[in-house]
């Protein structure tokens, strides 16, 4: 029998990959102080084993002993907290990158501060060259007034200047820029936009929503190389912050293709869920990037699930800060206005019906209560027009982006229709400084209604809307669970009863954000079989006192078992 032993051992070696011992082989074993899995069946763990980019073991350090013997590498993370990979459900990648590279006006504290920064920028910009910036927000100034063309002229008289408000729904242009765009007292408001005017009818320089295009079309666009750089820089910043993936809320087909190629080339290493833009006001939907997506279909699962193009982004109204959000009743501080409606049912319904048949997701920007109602009505009509048997997917998972102000009568409709509320917590802790003035106390009860939506059974997927906001997961998580300003302020009008528990908030950035991208079976929890996407921090976000959430640091970001950021 002795001569048979080598043959027996060889046969056993062939069988080992199917046996118990082979199951204990892994590429990486992660041992950490605290692991929050997001899995109700096993909420806490101490060890994770990873093979071929996926989790093959989740459990205790003691149970991981057998895996340690066979691990190609062991990563010790003592005193660190591991979370399922955080996923920003709404952001604008190129905007994030350009904010890092260009004239960033975030943190501008007053009109005079804005002028000071513009004057400095003009001093190092050749005369006649455009100056374009973004990030100012007047609601935090004293007094809280919009800047004017004259204000910009005083700081930069020799340059055409365009400065976009932080929310991206308004801009201020100086006299040179207005002249180049031929915007004067006689210029009519475009559909879905407004030119603000003084008592004489002359433009003040402020352009709201669709009116922004009147001047922006004259601004020289970035080169392809500059856009590519911005996309890579934006994604790199996101990895450093602890995001393992993000969902781009609408852009051109060309930019979408650029992102896809950068992911395939390994220059963007996070997971990307991509939405292309639908038709603008007055544009035929067939001619939009969204129309092309309907014709060509989705791109799914490229590069081990790193890139998916499956959605169309639409706009129903503007923003609350610039009074473009469409309201059912007039603005409390502008009784002549109910905001702006940017699309009409007749223009959008054919697109929605075709998208529903093709299994393409629709995500629509709606902020005001009238904007949200119009979108819910439109979705309901599309669902009724396409029987389930004629749909490519059973659950369309259509979304409303922002969903900031909702009439109490409409709140239950999210769950009833299966519409995802894709919201950004930092909007609340910024907007609630001025929302009372815009809405009045009564409507605030339906504003940023996270807990009410959760209890109604609606799916909430949270993101940041960067570069409108900073795009930092710690700020978003803090806002979701505290509903206070970054320095701890809140009052009775902030409705702190609408904040989420930490477990709920974590789910909105992980499992529910994954659900919003049709990926809940692939990521969102630290569970055997899912991708090994991890966000690792130096503090336990699920336990530390609220103010310390903002002081935490991301020490490691992992996507599919690959470390894409590590704090040295």
PABAVO-614005 format. One record per residue (C-alpha): residue in three letters; x, z, y. Coordinates in Angstrom, 2 decimals, always signed. Each point is the difference from the previous one (the first is absolute). Layout:
N
rest,xx,zz,yy
ALA,X,Z,Y
...
This chain:
568
rest,xx,zz,yy
UNK,+0.00,+0.00,+0.00
UNK,+2.91,+0.75,+2.33
UNK,+0.82,-3.68,+0.76
UNK,-3.58,-0.48,+1.22
UNK,+0.35,+2.50,+2.88
UNK,+1.47,-2.50,+2.49
UNK,-2.80,-2.45,-0.72
UNK,-2.57,+2.77,+0.36
UNK,+1.52,+1.06,+3.28
UNK,-0.11,-3.61,+1.23
UNK,-3.67,-0.27,-0.94
UNK,-0.74,+3.27,+1.76
UNK,+1.82,-1.29,+3.05
UNK,-2.34,-2.98,+0.12
UNK,-3.01,+2.30,-0.27
UNK,+1.17,+2.57,+2.57
UNK,-1.38,-1.83,+3.03
UNK,-3.45,+0.61,-1.46
UNK,+0.66,+3.59,-0.96
UNK,+0.11,+3.39,+1.64
UNK,+3.71,-0.01,+0.82
UNK,-0.19,-3.35,+1.76
UNK,-2.84,+1.29,+2.16
UNK,+2.47,+2.53,+1.39
UNK,+2.34,-2.66,+1.36
UNK,-0.31,-0.61,+3.74
UNK,+1.85,-1.61,+2.87
UNK,-0.43,+3.01,+2.28
UNK,-1.13,+3.59,-0.35
UNK,-1.09,+1.71,+3.21
UNK,+0.03,+3.81,+0.08
UNK,-1.45,+1.55,+3.15
UNK,-0.99,+3.33,+1.48
UNK,-3.62,-1.08,+0.45
UNK,-1.84,-3.11,-1.10
UNK,-3.57,-0.59,+1.18
UNK,-1.31,-2.73,-2.25
UNK,-3.38,-0.72,+1.62
UNK,-1.41,-0.05,-3.54
UNK,-2.85,+2.53,-0.44
UNK,+0.75,+0.20,-3.73
UNK,+3.58,+1.15,+0.72
UNK,+0.40,+0.85,+3.70
UNK,+3.51,+1.52,-0.17
UNK,+3.18,-0.92,-1.86
UNK,+3.73,+0.62,+0.09
UNK,+1.39,-3.14,-1.62
UNK,-0.60,-3.75,-0.09
UNK,+1.54,-2.51,-2.41
UNK,+0.19,-3.63,+1.10
UNK,+0.56,-3.11,-2.09
UNK,-0.22,-3.60,+1.24
UNK,-1.32,+1.23,+3.33
UNK,-2.95,+1.93,-1.47
UNK,-0.66,+3.62,-0.85
UNK,+0.31,+0.77,-3.71
UNK,-0.08,+3.80,+0.27
UNK,-1.50,+2.50,+2.44
UNK,+0.33,+3.66,-0.84
UNK,+1.99,+3.22,+0.06
UNK,+3.76,+0.35,+0.23
UNK,-0.03,+1.61,-3.45
UNK,-1.91,-2.89,-1.56
UNK,+2.40,-2.43,+1.67
UNK,+3.00,+1.36,-1.92
UNK,-0.25,-2.70,-2.67
UNK,-0.18,-2.70,+2.68
UNK,+3.09,+1.39,+1.72
UNK,+2.11,-0.65,-3.10
UNK,-0.92,-3.69,+0.02
UNK,-0.21,-0.63,+3.76
UNK,+2.33,-2.61,+1.47
UNK,-0.03,+2.03,+3.22
UNK,-1.30,+3.40,+1.08
UNK,-1.04,+0.58,+3.62
UNK,-0.13,+3.67,+0.96
UNK,-2.17,+0.79,+3.03
UNK,-0.01,+3.80,+0.28
UNK,-2.00,+1.41,+2.90
UNK,-1.56,-3.41,+0.57
UNK,-3.66,-1.00,-0.23
UNK,-1.01,-3.22,-1.71
UNK,-3.29,-1.73,+0.86
UNK,-1.55,-3.19,-1.33
UNK,+1.31,-2.88,+2.07
UNK,-1.71,+0.01,+3.41
UNK,-1.77,-3.21,+0.94
UNK,-0.94,-0.92,+3.60
UNK,-3.40,-1.67,-0.36
UNK,+0.04,-1.64,+3.45
UNK,+3.02,-1.14,+2.02
UNK,+1.51,-3.02,+1.73
UNK,+3.50,-0.63,-1.32
UNK,+1.34,-2.42,+2.60
UNK,-1.27,+2.26,+2.77
UNK,+1.87,+2.96,-1.50
UNK,+3.20,-2.01,-0.13
UNK,-0.32,-1.46,+3.48
UNK,-0.69,+3.48,+1.37
UNK,+3.38,+1.05,-1.40
UNK,+1.70,-3.07,+1.43
UNK,-1.75,-0.57,+3.34
UNK,-1.37,+1.70,+3.15
UNK,-1.75,+3.07,-1.40
UNK,-2.16,+1.88,+2.53
UNK,-1.14,+2.78,-2.30
UNK,+0.38,+3.41,+1.64
UNK,-0.54,-1.31,+3.52
UNK,-1.33,+3.08,+1.79
UNK,-1.44,-1.44,+3.22
UNK,-0.46,-3.17,+2.02
UNK,+3.17,+0.77,+1.95
UNK,+1.87,+0.48,-3.28
UNK,-1.27,-3.39,-1.17
UNK,+1.23,-1.57,+3.23
UNK,+3.36,+1.73,-0.36
UNK,+0.52,-1.35,-3.50
UNK,-1.15,-3.48,+1.02
UNK,+2.32,+0.03,+3.01
UNK,+2.93,+0.89,-2.25
UNK,-0.93,-2.76,-2.46
UNK,-0.34,-2.56,+2.77
UNK,+3.45,+0.94,+1.29
UNK,+1.60,-1.27,-3.22
UNK,-2.28,-2.99,-0.55
UNK,+0.77,-3.38,+1.66
UNK,-2.42,-0.85,+2.81
UNK,-2.91,-2.15,-1.10
UNK,+0.23,+1.05,-3.67
UNK,-3.09,+1.60,-1.52
UNK,-0.02,+3.76,-0.55
UNK,-2.32,+1.03,-2.83
UNK,-0.53,+3.59,-1.05
UNK,-2.44,+2.16,-1.90
UNK,-0.95,+3.64,-0.46
UNK,-1.36,+1.43,+3.28
UNK,-3.24,+1.99,-0.11
UNK,-1.52,+1.12,+3.30
UNK,-2.38,+2.58,-1.53
UNK,+2.91,+2.47,-0.12
UNK,+0.99,-0.56,+3.63
UNK,-1.10,+1.93,+3.07
UNK,-2.01,-1.66,+1.38
UNK,-1.13,-1.97,-3.06
UNK,-0.29,-3.42,+1.65
UNK,+0.86,-3.49,-1.21
UNK,+3.12,-1.53,+1.58
UNK,-0.49,-3.11,+2.14
UNK,+1.84,-3.22,+0.74
UNK,+1.06,+1.50,+3.34
UNK,+1.53,+3.00,-1.78
UNK,+2.08,-2.32,-2.17
UNK,+0.92,-2.22,+2.97
UNK,+1.51,+3.01,+1.74
UNK,+2.39,+0.54,-2.91
UNK,+0.70,-3.58,-1.12
UNK,-0.91,-2.58,+2.67
UNK,+2.34,-2.72,-1.36
UNK,-1.25,-0.14,-3.60
UNK,-3.27,-0.83,-1.71
UNK,-0.96,+3.28,-1.72
UNK,-2.44,+0.80,-2.80
UNK,-0.29,+3.59,-1.23
UNK,-2.36,+0.60,-2.92
UNK,-1.90,+3.27,-0.33
UNK,+0.87,+2.09,-3.09
UNK,-3.20,-0.96,-1.82
UNK,+0.74,-3.71,+0.31
UNK,-3.46,-0.69,+1.49
UNK,+0.95,-0.19,+3.68
UNK,+2.92,-1.03,+2.15
UNK,+1.04,+0.02,+3.61
UNK,+1.65,-3.07,+1.53
UNK,+1.72,-0.30,+3.35
UNK,-0.75,-2.60,+2.66
UNK,+2.59,-2.51,-1.27
UNK,-1.43,+0.17,-3.53
UNK,-3.58,-0.37,+1.25
UNK,+1.02,-3.02,+2.10
UNK,+1.76,-1.69,-2.94
UNK,-3.19,+0.50,-2.04
UNK,-2.16,-1.24,+2.90
UNK,-2.09,+3.17,-0.03
UNK,-1.83,+0.44,+3.29
UNK,-3.28,+1.25,+1.40
UNK,-1.77,-3.16,-1.22
UNK,+1.22,+0.38,-3.61
UNK,-2.92,+0.88,-2.29
UNK,+0.18,+2.69,-2.67
UNK,+0.67,-1.52,-3.42
UNK,-2.31,+0.80,-2.90
UNK,+0.98,+3.39,-1.38
UNK,+2.17,+0.91,+2.97
UNK,-0.02,+1.20,+3.58
UNK,+2.11,-0.51,+3.11
UNK,-0.18,+3.22,+2.01
UNK,-0.58,-0.66,+3.70
UNK,+0.15,+1.91,+3.27
UNK,-2.83,+0.30,+2.53
UNK,+0.76,-3.49,+1.35
UNK,-0.16,-1.61,-3.45
UNK,+3.75,-0.56,-0.21
UNK,+1.68,+0.78,-3.35
UNK,+1.67,+3.43,-0.05
UNK,+2.48,-1.11,-2.66
UNK,-1.77,+1.76,-2.88
UNK,-1.19,-2.31,-2.80
UNK,-2.11,+1.36,-2.86
UNK,-0.10,-1.34,-3.59
UNK,-0.61,-3.80,-0.10
UNK,+1.00,-0.30,+3.67
UNK,+3.54,+0.99,-0.98
UNK,+0.46,-3.44,-1.51
UNK,-0.36,-1.63,+3.40
UNK,+3.46,+1.24,+0.94
UNK,+1.58,+0.61,-3.41
UNK,-0.13,-3.69,-0.87
UNK,+2.47,-0.61,+2.83
UNK,+2.54,+2.56,-1.24
UNK,+2.85,-1.67,-1.91
UNK,-0.36,+0.96,-3.65
UNK,+2.77,+1.47,-2.16
UNK,+2.08,-2.30,-2.18
UNK,-0.48,+0.01,-3.75
UNK,+3.27,+1.89,-0.37
UNK,-1.18,+2.65,+2.47
UNK,-3.29,+0.47,-1.87
UNK,+1.87,+0.30,-3.29
UNK,+2.30,+2.63,+1.48
UNK,-2.98,+1.97,+1.30
UNK,-1.69,-0.06,-3.43
UNK,+3.12,+1.27,-1.74
UNK,+0.67,+2.66,+2.64
UNK,-3.61,+1.20,-0.17
UNK,+0.06,+0.29,-3.79
UNK,+3.35,+1.80,+0.08
UNK,-1.38,+2.56,+2.45
UNK,-2.98,+0.57,-2.27
UNK,+2.18,+0.72,-3.00
UNK,+2.00,+2.57,+1.99
UNK,-3.22,+1.76,+1.00
UNK,-1.15,+0.40,-3.61
UNK,-2.49,-2.82,-0.39
UNK,+0.33,-1.83,-3.31
UNK,-2.47,-2.69,+1.01
UNK,-2.15,-1.27,+2.82
UNK,-3.02,-2.21,+0.58
UNK,+0.37,-2.58,+2.77
UNK,-3.23,-0.22,+1.99
UNK,-0.06,-3.68,+0.83
UNK,+2.50,-2.60,+1.22
UNK,+0.67,-3.74,-0.12
UNK,+0.42,-1.96,-3.20
UNK,+3.56,-0.85,+0.98
UNK,+0.93,+3.64,+0.57
UNK,-1.71,+0.98,-3.24
UNK,+2.08,-2.59,-1.86
UNK,+3.12,+1.35,+1.67
UNK,-0.81,+3.52,-1.24
UNK,-0.59,-1.33,-3.52
UNK,+3.37,-1.77,-0.02
UNK,+1.80,+3.08,+1.36
UNK,-1.51,+2.14,-2.77
UNK,+1.00,-2.55,-2.65
UNK,+3.54,-0.07,+1.41
UNK,+0.25,+3.80,-0.09
UNK,+0.34,+0.36,+3.76
UNK,-3.30,+1.89,+0.17
UNK,+0.11,+2.55,-2.81
UNK,-3.33,+1.76,+0.45
UNK,-3.38,-1.04,-1.41
UNK,-2.02,-2.27,+2.26
UNK,-3.75,-0.65,-0.03
UNK,-0.67,-2.82,+2.40
UNK,-2.99,-1.13,+2.07
UNK,+0.00,-3.21,+2.00
UNK,-1.98,-0.42,+3.19
UNK,-3.51,-1.36,+0.06
UNK,-1.46,-2.15,+2.77
UNK,+0.30,+1.03,+3.61
UNK,-2.91,-0.24,+2.42
UNK,-1.28,-3.57,+0.01
UNK,+2.33,-1.16,-2.81
UNK,-1.38,-1.60,-3.15
UNK,+0.68,+2.24,-2.96
UNK,+1.21,-2.96,-2.06
UNK,+2.83,-0.52,+2.49
UNK,+1.25,+3.60,-0.13
UNK,+2.60,+1.52,-2.36
UNK,-2.93,+1.71,-1.70
UNK,-1.59,-3.39,-0.65
UNK,+3.24,-1.13,-1.63
UNK,+0.01,+3.09,-2.22
UNK,-3.54,-0.83,-1.13
UNK,+1.13,-3.52,-0.90
UNK,+3.28,+0.94,-1.69
UNK,-0.86,+3.36,-1.54
UNK,+1.91,+3.27,-0.14
UNK,+3.65,+0.53,-0.93
UNK,+0.04,+2.97,-2.36
UNK,+2.68,+2.12,-1.61
UNK,+3.15,-1.75,+1.15
UNK,+3.36,+1.73,-0.54
UNK,-1.26,+2.83,-2.23
UNK,-3.00,+0.71,+2.17
UNK,+2.00,+0.01,+3.24
UNK,-2.15,-2.59,+1.76
UNK,-3.72,-0.83,+0.00
UNK,-1.91,-2.23,+2.40
UNK,-3.71,+0.56,-0.50
UNK,-1.80,+0.86,+3.24
UNK,-1.30,-1.44,+3.27
UNK,+0.07,+2.04,+3.20
UNK,-2.86,-0.40,+2.51
UNK,-0.83,+1.62,+3.35
UNK,-3.46,+1.11,+1.10
UNK,+0.84,+1.91,+3.19
UNK,+2.83,+1.39,+2.10
UNK,+1.47,+3.47,+0.54
UNK,-1.47,+3.19,+1.40
UNK,+2.77,+0.68,+2.50
UNK,-0.41,-3.35,+1.74
UNK,-3.82,+0.23,-0.30
UNK,-0.11,-3.02,-2.27
UNK,-1.55,+1.88,-2.94
UNK,-3.62,-1.15,-0.40
UNK,-2.43,+2.91,+0.48
UNK,-3.72,+0.31,-0.68
UNK,-0.44,+1.77,+3.35
UNK,+2.05,-0.42,+3.19
UNK,+3.34,+1.69,+0.53
UNK,-0.43,+3.47,+1.46
UNK,+2.66,-0.77,+2.63
UNK,-1.01,-3.66,+0.57
UNK,-3.84,-0.24,-0.15
UNK,+0.04,-3.75,+0.60
UNK,+1.98,-0.70,-3.18
UNK,-0.71,+0.17,-3.73
UNK,+3.32,-1.59,-0.97
UNK,+0.76,-3.39,-1.51
UNK,-1.24,-1.79,-3.11
UNK,+2.65,-2.49,-1.08
UNK,-1.81,-1.88,-2.80
UNK,-3.50,-1.23,-0.78
UNK,-1.77,+0.16,-3.35
UNK,-0.57,-3.75,-0.22
UNK,+3.73,-0.64,+0.28
UNK,+1.08,+2.56,-2.59
UNK,-2.68,+0.11,-2.70
UNK,+1.02,-3.30,-1.68
UNK,+3.59,+1.26,-0.26
UNK,-1.12,+3.33,-1.46
UNK,-2.16,-1.71,-2.61
UNK,+2.83,-2.28,-1.13
UNK,+2.51,+2.88,-0.03
UNK,-2.36,+2.08,-2.12
UNK,-0.28,-2.81,-2.53
UNK,+3.79,-0.37,-0.14
UNK,+0.78,+3.70,-0.36
UNK,+1.76,+0.17,+3.36
UNK,-0.19,+3.28,+1.87
UNK,-1.36,+0.19,+3.54
UNK,+1.27,+2.65,+2.40
UNK,-1.59,+0.13,+3.43
UNK,+1.11,+1.89,+3.09
UNK,-2.90,+2.03,+1.38
UNK,+0.36,+3.03,+2.27
UNK,-3.26,+0.55,+1.90
UNK,-3.29,+1.05,-1.63
UNK,-1.52,-3.39,+0.83
UNK,+3.07,-1.77,-1.39
UNK,-0.21,+1.97,-3.24
UNK,-3.72,-0.64,-0.36
UNK,+0.45,-3.74,+0.54
UNK,+2.67,-0.13,-2.71
UNK,-2.06,+2.04,-2.48
UNK,-2.99,-2.25,+0.66
UNK,+2.13,-3.10,-0.49
UNK,+1.53,+1.29,-3.25
UNK,-3.44,+0.93,-1.31
UNK,-1.29,-3.52,+0.66
UNK,+2.99,-1.56,-1.76
UNK,-0.44,+2.28,-3.03
UNK,-3.67,-0.95,-0.19
UNK,+0.83,-3.70,+0.26
UNK,+2.42,-0.02,-2.96
UNK,-1.32,+1.46,-3.27
UNK,+2.49,+2.00,-2.09
UNK,+0.12,-2.79,-2.61
UNK,+1.37,-2.41,+2.62
UNK,+2.81,+2.31,+1.14
UNK,+3.54,-0.27,-1.31
UNK,+0.44,+3.80,+0.05
UNK,-2.67,+2.63,-0.61
UNK,+1.16,+2.30,+2.81
UNK,+0.82,-1.91,+3.19
UNK,+1.42,+3.15,+1.65
UNK,-0.58,-1.33,+3.48
UNK,+1.28,+2.21,+2.77
UNK,-0.66,+1.05,+3.57
UNK,+3.24,+0.60,+1.83
UNK,-0.01,+3.05,+2.33
UNK,-3.73,+0.89,-0.35
UNK,+0.54,+2.41,+2.89
UNK,-3.48,+0.52,+1.43
UNK,-2.93,-0.17,-2.43
UNK,-3.68,+0.62,+0.64
UNK,-1.31,+2.77,-2.30
UNK,-2.51,-2.50,-1.39
UNK,+2.84,-2.30,-1.10
UNK,+2.38,+2.54,-1.49
UNK,-1.63,+0.04,-3.50
UNK,+0.10,-3.80,-0.14
UNK,+3.75,-0.05,-0.71
UNK,-0.48,+1.65,-3.39
UNK,-3.27,-1.84,-0.70
UNK,+1.56,-3.42,+0.59
UNK,+3.39,+0.88,-1.50
UNK,+1.74,-0.64,+3.34
UNK,+3.40,+1.66,+0.39
UNK,+0.65,+1.94,+3.21
UNK,+3.59,-0.95,+0.85
UNK,+0.90,+2.52,+2.70
UNK,+3.05,+1.31,+1.86
UNK,+0.11,+3.77,+0.66
UNK,+2.39,-0.23,+2.94
UNK,-2.62,-1.98,+1.93
UNK,-2.16,+3.10,+0.10
UNK,+2.64,+2.36,+1.33
UNK,+0.88,-2.54,+2.69
UNK,-3.48,-1.23,+0.88
UNK,-1.71,+3.39,+0.08
UNK,+1.72,+0.75,+3.30
UNK,-2.18,-2.68,+1.64
UNK,-2.77,-0.69,-2.55
UNK,-2.29,+2.62,+1.52
UNK,+0.08,-1.86,+3.31
UNK,-0.65,-3.36,-1.67
UNK,-2.72,+1.17,-2.43
UNK,-1.45,+3.26,+1.28
UNK,-0.30,+3.10,-2.23
UNK,-2.89,-1.20,-2.17
UNK,+1.70,-3.12,-1.40
UNK,+3.18,+1.94,-0.80
UNK,-1.79,+1.46,-3.02
UNK,+0.25,-3.41,-1.68
UNK,+3.55,-0.74,+1.13
UNK,+2.93,+0.03,-2.44
UNK,-2.39,+1.49,-2.57
UNK,+2.44,+0.31,-2.90
UNK,-1.51,+2.95,-1.86
UNK,-3.56,-1.24,+0.47
UNK,+0.94,-3.37,-1.44
UNK,+1.84,+1.65,-2.89
UNK,-2.97,+2.20,-0.84
UNK,-2.32,-3.01,+0.17
UNK,+1.92,-1.59,-2.86
UNK,+1.78,-2.64,+2.07
UNK,+3.57,-1.00,-0.83
UNK,+2.43,+0.82,+2.80
UNK,+3.35,-1.80,+0.14
UNK,+2.32,+1.26,+2.73
UNK,+2.75,-1.75,+1.93
UNK,+1.64,+0.05,+3.41
UNK,-0.80,-3.25,+1.87
UNK,+3.65,-0.17,+1.08
UNK,+1.24,-1.11,+2.48
UNK,-3.15,+1.28,+1.76
UNK,+1.11,+3.39,-1.33
UNK,+3.44,+1.13,-1.14
UNK,-0.53,-0.90,-3.64
UNK,+1.44,+3.30,-1.24
UNK,-1.63,+1.41,-3.16
UNK,+0.64,+3.60,+1.04
UNK,-1.95,-0.49,+3.25
UNK,-2.86,-1.67,-1.88
UNK,-0.13,+2.73,-2.66
UNK,+0.13,+2.75,+2.63
UNK,-2.78,-1.66,+2.02
UNK,-2.18,-0.34,-3.11
UNK,+0.28,+3.65,-1.04
UNK,+0.24,+1.67,+3.42
UNK,-1.87,-2.21,+2.49
UNK,+2.08,+1.45,+2.80
UNK,+2.39,-1.62,+2.44
UNK,+3.66,+0.04,-0.91
UNK,+0.47,+3.08,+2.18
UNK,-2.94,+1.80,-1.64
UNK,-2.82,-0.63,+2.47
UNK,-3.65,-0.43,-0.99
UNK,-3.34,+1.06,+1.44
UNK,-3.63,+0.02,-1.15
UNK,-0.36,-3.72,+0.79
UNK,+2.68,-0.86,-2.56
UNK,-2.36,+0.94,-2.87
UNK,+2.65,+1.53,-2.22
UNK,-2.61,+0.37,-2.75
UNK,+0.69,-3.68,-0.68
UNK,+3.60,+0.59,-1.06
UNK,+0.95,-0.47,-3.66
UNK,+1.57,+2.34,-2.52
UNK,+3.60,-0.76,-0.89
UNK,-1.03,-1.27,-3.42
UNK,-2.55,-2.34,+1.57
UNK,+2.49,-1.22,+2.59
UNK,+2.66,-0.68,-2.63
UNK,-2.52,-2.06,-1.97
UNK,-0.82,-2.16,+3.03
UNK,+3.67,-1.02,+0.36
UNK,+0.59,-0.48,-3.73
UNK,-2.70,-0.55,-2.63
UNK,-2.74,-1.06,+2.43
UNK,+2.31,-2.24,+1.99
UNK,+0.93,-1.59,-3.33
UNK,-3.70,-0.40,-0.82
UNK,-0.51,-1.80,+3.31
UNK,+2.60,-2.53,-1.21
UNK,-1.43,-0.28,-3.56
UNK,+3.09,+1.79,-1.33
UNK,-1.21,+3.46,-1.03
UNK,+0.99,-0.69,-3.62
UNK,+3.55,-0.90,+1.05
UNK,+0.89,+2.61,+2.60
UNK,-1.35,+2.87,+2.05
UNK,+0.59,+2.77,-2.55
UNK,+3.03,+1.28,-1.87
UNK,-1.44,-0.80,-3.39
UNK,+1.43,-1.57,-3.16
UNK,-0.32,-3.77,+0.22
UNK,-0.03,-0.27,+3.79
UNK,+2.85,-1.30,+2.14
UNK,+2.63,+2.60,+0.83
UNK,-0.64,+0.03,+3.75
UNK,+1.09,+3.32,+1.53
UNK,+0.10,+1.50,+3.50
UNK,+2.32,+3.03,+0.10
UNK,+0.12,+2.55,+2.83
UNK,+2.07,+3.08,+0.76
UNK,-3.16,+2.13,+0.45
UNK,-3.14,+0.43,-2.06
UNK,-2.61,-1.77,+2.11
UNK,-2.74,+1.47,-2.17
UNK,+1.02,+3.60,+0.76
UNK,+1.98,+0.41,+3.23
UNK,-1.66,+1.22,+3.17
UNK,-1.47,-2.92,+1.98
UNK,+2.58,-0.17,+2.80
UNK,+2.80,-0.31,-2.57
UNK,-1.53,-3.18,-1.42
UNK,+1.27,-1.76,+3.13
UNK,+3.50,+1.45,-0.48
UNK,+0.41,-1.25,-3.57
UNK,+2.38,-2.84,-0.83
UNK,-0.21,-2.77,-2.55
UNK,+3.05,+0.36,-2.23
UNK,-0.71,-2.77,-2.51
UNK,-2.32,-2.95,-0.47
UNK,-0.32,-1.71,-3.37
UNK,-1.89,-3.17,-0.91
UNK,-0.31,-0.98,-3.65
UNK,+2.84,+2.31,-0.98
UNK,+2.28,-1.49,+2.67
UNK,+1.27,+2.23,+2.80
UNK,-0.64,-1.88,+3.25
UNK,+0.92,+2.87,+2.33
UNK,+2.04,+3.16,-0.49
UNK,+0.92,+2.48,+2.71
UNK,+3.68,+0.81,-0.32
